[in-house]
C-alpha cells in the first residue's frame, strides 16, 4: 500500500452523496475510498482485532446512535464489541497514512463518529458534509455539522462581516424563492396541498416534527430526547395558549415511523394535526414556528416569522430566535405568543453570511471548483474578522 494518500473518503450508500464527497477530495489530491465493509484494499472492516479500544464515552455514544438501539444486554454488548473493532481498524488505517485527512457525510453518530474520533485523536483534518437547509447547497465544515458547526455564535461577527463585504443586506431573500417543501418519499399520507382559504384566519404556531433517531434529536435535542416525548410536551404546553390559538403539527415527510395515531388521539381545539397542507404555506400563515432545530426553523426566517427552538440550533442565539430551556419555559412562552419577536438586522447579516460564504453550491463541488482550499480560506477569513472583535 502507498503512503501518499491525502484524503480518506468514507463512501456513502447514496450514489449522489458519494459523488459529492469524491469530487471534493479529488479536486485537490489523491484519494483512498473506504466503506462500511472494507478499508479499500480488500481488508474486512469488521474483522480487525488489534490496537487500542476507544474510551467508554466514545463507544457509548457510537452505540447509542448507531441505528436502532439494542434492546437486550447481549445485543448491546455485541454491538459495542463490533464498534470497538471498527475504531481500532480506523485508527490503524489512519496511522498507516500519516498525512491523510478525512472526508465524511455527517460523521457525528454511529460507526462514522468512530472514524472521526480516531482522526481527531491523531490530529487530522476532518471535512464534515451534510445537506444544507438552503436549496442546491451543501454544509461543509471542519468542526462539525448542525449545532456542532464552526458558525460563530457572536452576533458582532455577522454585522462586521456584512460591513466588510458590503453586500445588499436583503439579497439573501432571493434564495428563499427556490425553497420547496421536502417530498414525502417515505409516506403516502403526508402531502403538500395548497392551504385552504380559511387557514389565513386562524391564529396558530406551526410545529414540524423531526425524523426519529436523527442526530438532531439524539445528539442535539437538548431536553427533547425523542419525537414521542416532544409530542407529549407540545400537547401539555398547548393548553397554555390563549383562547383562539392552537399548535398545528405536521409529521416529517421522511419519517418511516408514523405518529398519526398518537397525534390524532391528542387532538383538541389547541392541538391540531395537519399532514396535508404544504409546509411552506403553513409557515407563511403561522404566527411563529416551533421546532427542535430543523431546517424549517431556519427557512421560517424567509417568512419573517419568530422561531422557537427546543433543542440546540446553530441559528438560535442572541435575538435570531427564542430558545426554550424546558417544559415550564415552553408553557410560559406559549402563554403570550404575541410577545414573540426577533432582530431583523441581525437576521439580515446572519442569512447574508450563510448565503454568500458559508454554504457552497453543490454543483461547484461536483465541478471541482469548490474544494478543501476554499473551505480553509473561508475559515481563515472568518477567523480574521473574529480577531478584530
LODO-456026 format. One line per field, with one value per residue (C-alpha): y, z, x. Coordinates in steps of 0.001 Angstrom, whole numbers, always signed. Each point is the difference from the previous one (the first is absolute). Example, Ala and Ser with C-alpha at 12.3 -4.5 7.8 and 13.67 -1.06 7.14 Angstrom:
% LODO-456026
c2	-4500 / +3440
c3	+7800 / -660
c1	+12300 / +1370
END
This chain:
% LODO-456026
c2	+0 / +3541 / +2568 / +3076 / +161 / +3525 / -647 / -2943 / +102 / -1995 / -1068 / +278 / -2347 / +2852 / +364 / +3765 / +486 / -2187 / +1995 / +3254 / -1254 / -1446 / +3095 / +2213 / -2025 / -697 / +3718 / +336 / -3264 / -3778 / -1893 / -3319 / -1175 / -2021 / -1450 / -1458 / -3427 / +480 / +2221 / +344 / -2709 / -3010 / -111 / -779 / +2932 / -2250 / -2348 / +2291 / -1043 / +1781 / +3393 / +1990 / +264 / +3330 / +1645 / -1099 / +3373 / -188 / -3592 / +739 / +2904 / -2061 / -2908 / +2229 / +1714 / -2927 / -900 / -1340 / -441 / -3570 / -1114 / -2759 / +60 / -2619 / +1927 / +3151 / -1849 / -1509 / +3394 / +1594 / -2746 / +490 / +3772 / -313 / -2131 / +2595 / +2791 / -1925 / -647 / +3630 / +1163 / -2523 / +1000 / +3696 / -712 / -1788 / +3196 / +2704 / +2950 / -1049 / +2270 / -1422 / +889 / -1309 / +500 / +978 / -1726 / +694 / -3237 / -3753 / -1626 / +3081 / +1954 / -2545 / +825 / +3682 / -555 / -2024 / +2750 / +2726 / -1905 / -184 / +3712 / -486 / +2421 / -1083 / +1362 / -651 / +109 / +270 / +1251 / +3771 / +1485 / +2194 / -1337 / -1436 / +587 / -2060 / +239 / -530 / +669 / -1011 / +169 / -1903 / +312 / +1573 / +1394 / -1417 / +2157 / +2754 / +2776 / +2746 / +622 / +3640 / +2382 / +2556 / -2321 / +87 / +3755 / +497 / -2456 / +1748 / +3378 / -1399 / -1671 / +2807 / -2307 / +956 / -1020 / -1109 / -1991 / -3276 / +5 / -1014 / -3403 / -542 / +59 / -3324 / -1854 / -2728 / -2377 / -3255 / -2808 / -2779 / -2871 / -2293 / +810 / +165 / +1664 / +3108 / +2346 / +3495 / +1444 / +3675 / +1535 / +364 / +3631 / -120 / -767 / +3656 / +895 / -2344 / +1007 / -2794 / -1013 / -2523 / -2995 / -2297 / -3272 / -1559 / -3374 / -2503 / -955 / +2841 / +1587 / +3226 / -1886 / -2553 / +2423 / +3550 / -452 / +1487 / -714 / -1609 / -3655 / -1407 / +957 / -1775 / +2126 / +3142 / -715 / -432 / +3302 / +1807 / -1319 / +1080 / +3442 / +629 / +269 / +3232 / +1740 / +2792 / -841 / +36 / -1154 / -3486 / -2002 / -1483 / -3176 / -1619 / -3200 / -108 / -1205 / -2199 / -1806 / -3711 / -98 / +1440 / +1816 / +758 / -2295 / +1620 / +3504 / -581 / -1313 / +3247 / +2416 / +2871 / +3615 / +976 / -2999 / -871 / -2241 / +996 / -2459 / +1179 / +3702 / +1190 / +677 / +3366 / +1096 / -982 / +2017 / +3013 / +31 / -728 / +2550 / -1869 / -3277 / -2336 / -2786 / -1936 / +1276 / -936 / +1746 / +1158 / +2289 / +1701 / +109 / +1871 / +2943 / +513 / +537 / +2459 / -2328 / -231 / -3400 / -2039 / -2580 / -2914 / -1634 / +1325 / +1884 / +1938 / +2720 / +568 / +2582 / +3583 / +1307 / -2272 / -2405 / -882 / -2872 / -2168 / -1577 / -2431 / -857 / +2821 / +2516 / -1200 / +403 / +3517 / +1012 / -1350 / +1950 / +3182 / -992 / +3545 / +1104 / -2125 / +2104 / +46 / +2429 / +493 / +1752 / -2943 / -2446 / +1975 / -231 / -3666 / -1171 / +2045 / -1820 / -3400 / +728 / +1813 / -1846 / -2965 / -2308 / -807 / -1053 / -3760 / +318 / +1929 / -2916 / -2518 / +2134 / +117 / +3795 / -114 / -2272 / -247 / +3180 / +2059 / -1268 / +829 / +3511 / +590 / -964 / +2226 / +2936 / -759 / -195 / +3300 / +1754 / -1695 / +1177 / +3606 / -257
c3	+0 / -795 / +2731 / -2145 / +533 / +793 / +542 / +1440 / -1260 / +1843 / -2830 / +462 / -995 / -1926 / -3438 / -110 / +3378 / -909 / -3212 / +1998 / +2526 / -2655 / -2221 / +2972 / +964 / -3548 / -815 / +2042 / +442 / +84 / +1595 / +1710 / +190 / +2981 / +644 / +2788 / -812 / -1284 / +444 / -3780 / -486 / +593 / +3767 / +1772 / +2313 / +2323 / +786 / +1470 / +3477 / +638 / +1574 / +2876 / +884 / -98 / +3281 / +1647 / -754 / -3700 / -240 / +1901 / -2303 / -3140 / +1344 / +941 / -3407 / -2317 / -1499 / +2232 / +3668 / +1140 / +2391 / +1799 / +2022 / -2288 / -3127 / +1348 / +1021 / -3482 / -1611 / +2268 / -852 / -3727 / +228 / +2103 / -2750 / -2588 / +2047 / +350 / -3728 / -850 / +2226 / -1444 / -3519 / +740 / +1578 / -3192 / -1938 / +2181 / -2165 / -797 / +771 / +313 / -2157 / +1375 / -143 / +3397 / +2028 / +3421 / +734 / -104 / -1508 / -2085 / +3182 / +920 / -3138 / +875 / +3611 / -1179 / -2458 / +2630 / +2474 / -2630 / -757 / -3499 / -1918 / -398 / -2568 / +1127 / -2623 / +385 / -1940 / +272 / +1100 / -3117 / -3502 / -2240 / +2664 / +2366 / +3526 / +64 / +3338 / +1701 / +3462 / -372 / -1325 / +1286 / +3519 / -40 / -2946 / +66 / -538 / +2568 / +2703 / +332 / -1729 / -375 / -2462 / -2461 / +153 / -475 / -2920 / -1670 / +355 / -1385 / -3004 / -744 / -1456 / -233 / +3431 / -1620 / -2903 / +1960 / -408 / -3646 / +1145 / +1771 / -3312 / -881 / +3135 / -581 / +2574 / +532 / -1893 / +2025 / -1448 / +2940 / +717 / -2234 / +2754 / +213 / -2824 / -1287 / -889 / -314 / +3269 / +325 / -68 / +3556 / +1388 / -481 / +2673 / +2620 / +2724 / +366 / +548 / -2517 / +1393 / -2425 / +1550 / -421 / -1379 / +2888 / +897 / -2123 / +1435 / +443 / +2731 / +1298 / +225 / -187 / +1420 / +3372 / +2355 / -2811 / -67 / -2591 / -2352 / +2294 / +2917 / -2122 / -844 / +3676 / +912 / -2856 / +1059 / +3616 / -948 / -2536 / +2849 / +1038 / -3296 / +123 / -1181 / -3770 / -489 / -806 / -758 / -3491 / -356 / -3154 / -95 / -1775 / -3604 / +235 / +3152 / -519 / +3354 / +213 / +3123 / -1458 / +2369 / +3030 / -1377 / -953 / +3464 / +1498 / -2359 / +1475 / -794 / +1054 / -1438 / -3634 / -2604 / -3652 / -2112 / -3198 / -391 / -1683 / +2632 / -1510 / +81 / +3655 / +787 / -1955 / +1704 / +3517 / +2679 / +900 / -610 / +2888 / -617 / +1594 / -2371 / -3530 / -3319 / +99 / +2891 / -2100 / -3051 / +2099 / -37 / -3661 / +1115 / +2789 / +2679 / +3635 / +598 / +3207 / +468 / +2436 / -693 / -1006 / -3298 / -1638 / -909 / +3567 / +1826 / +1072 / -1680 / -3058 / +1648 / +3417 / +1925 / +2239 / +2945 / +1248 / +251 / +2392 / -2176 / -3038 / +1851 / +1078 / -3570 / -1414 / +2571 / -1941 / -3619 / -1266 / +1982 / -2149 / -1952 / -1703 / -1296 / -3760 / -411 / +1573 / -2154 / -3088 / +915 / +1053 / -3070 / -2310 / +1340 / -430 / -3574 / -1145 / +1808 / +2130 / -2202 / -3356 / -3015 / -449 / -3705 / +768 / +2125 / -2703 / -2603 / +2138 / +357 / +3726 / +1964 / +3201 / -549 / -466 / +3368 / +1645 / -1489 / +1184 / +3496 / -137 / -1020 / +2864 / +2542 / -1224 / +734 / +3369 / +974 / -399 / +2319
c1	+0 / +1144 / +492 / -717 / -3779 / -1207 / -3718 / -1850 / -3592 / -2646 / -2274 / -3747 / -2804 / -1614 / +1600 / -490 / +1666 / +2975 / +469 / +28 / +2553 / +2286 / -114 / +856 / +3070 / +1189 / -60 / +3186 / +1892 / +148 / -2875 / -557 / -3586 / -1146 / -3433 / -2051 / +1447 / +3550 / +3050 / +264 / +2621 / -2223 / +547 / -3295 / -763 / -1981 / +2860 / +2654 / +1127 / +3299 / +662 / -1449 / -3667 / -1865 / -929 / -3250 / -1629 / +835 / -1195 / -3226 / -830 / +656 / -2065 / -2931 / -97 / +785 / -3362 / -2730 / +980 / +617 / -2737 / +1892 / +3205 / +1529 / -963 / +1580 / +3164 / +362 / -519 / +2620 / +2510 / -610 / +395 / +3146 / +1575 / -915 / +1556 / +3262 / +19 / -674 / +2830 / +2440 / -955 / +500 / +3373 / +1030 / -789 / +1563 / -1079 / -3557 / -2954 / -3533 / -3009 / -3281 / -3767 / -1448 / +2728 / -1520 / -1822 / +460 / +3044 / +799 / +574 / +2684 / +1987 / -283 / +1089 / +3007 / +924 / -364 / +2133 / +2743 / -291 / -1452 / -2170 / -3635 / -2449 / -3565 / -2752 / -3764 / -3003 / -345 / -3330 / +170 / -769 / +2739 / +2670 / +2118 / +1309 / +3780 / +1655 / +3260 / -1539 / -3266 / -3537 / -3193 / +539 / +3522 / +1049 / +2612 / -2578 / +736 / -2593 / +1089 / -2456 / +2803 / +1731 / -2891 / -499 / +3770 / +69 / -2935 / +1700 / +3262 / -1622 / -2425 / -2661 / -3654 / -1382 / -3264 / +1498 / -194 / -3768 / +378 / +1244 / -3320 / -1847 / +1670 / -1130 / -2552 / -1524 / +1847 / -1727 / -1610 / +2022 / -726 / -3659 / -3068 / -2034 / +2222 / -905 / +729 / -3400 / -820 / -1199 / -3769 / -1152 / -1324 / +3460 / +951 / -2561 / +1470 / +2453 / +2509 / +3618 / +1299 / +1927 / +1867 / +1121 / +3466 / +1045 / +260 / +3583 / +1390 / +3155 / -1960 / -1889 / +2508 / +2931 / -1367 / -3484 / +1016 / -2929 / -2019 / +1063 / -2421 / -2817 / -2466 / +1168 / -182 / -3643 / -873 / +1684 / -1740 / -3390 / +502 / +1312 / -2774 / -2497 / +1725 / -749 / -2585 / -3500 / -228 / +3612 / +1287 / +3136 / -104 / +2072 / +1370 / +2020 / +3342 / -435 / +3117 / -1092 / -586 / -1768 / -3509 / -1166 / -3418 / -1905 / +1630 / -480 / -3630 / -811 / +1360 / -1786 / -1978 / -847 / +3531 / +1852 / -636 / +1631 / +423 / +1996 / -1671 / +788 / +3172 / +2687 / +938 / -3657 / -257 / +3132 / -1260 / -3405 / +1261 / +800 / +3218 / +1835 / +854 / +2523 / +2835 / +2705 / -1042 / +599 / -3618 / +926 / +2661 / -2259 / -2569 / +2435 / -938 / -3604 / +889 / -1335 / +1088 / +1608 / -114 / +2779 / -280 / +3363 / +3418 / +0 / +2825 / -2508 / -1209 / +2089 / -445 / -3198 / -122 / -2444 / -1441 / +1629 / -2189 / +1817 / -2621 / -3721 / -904 / +1858 / -1973 / -3298 / +955 / +904 / -3267 / -1972 / +808 / +717 / -532 / +3071 / +2343 / +2477 / +3413 / +2647 / -362 / +3373 / +1815 / -1940 / +1001 / +3689 / -184 / -1909 / +2209 / +3060 / -1646 / -1049 / +3141 / +2817 / -926 / -2089 / +1678 / -2028 / -140 / +816 / +3191 / +1184 / -873 / +1795 / +3143 / -38 / -772 / +2301 / +2022 / +1983 / -3149 / -1267 / +3314 / -13 / -3559 / +1086 / +3075 / -2177 / -2387 / +2808 / +1461 / -3298 / -381 / +3492 / -1117 / -3011
END
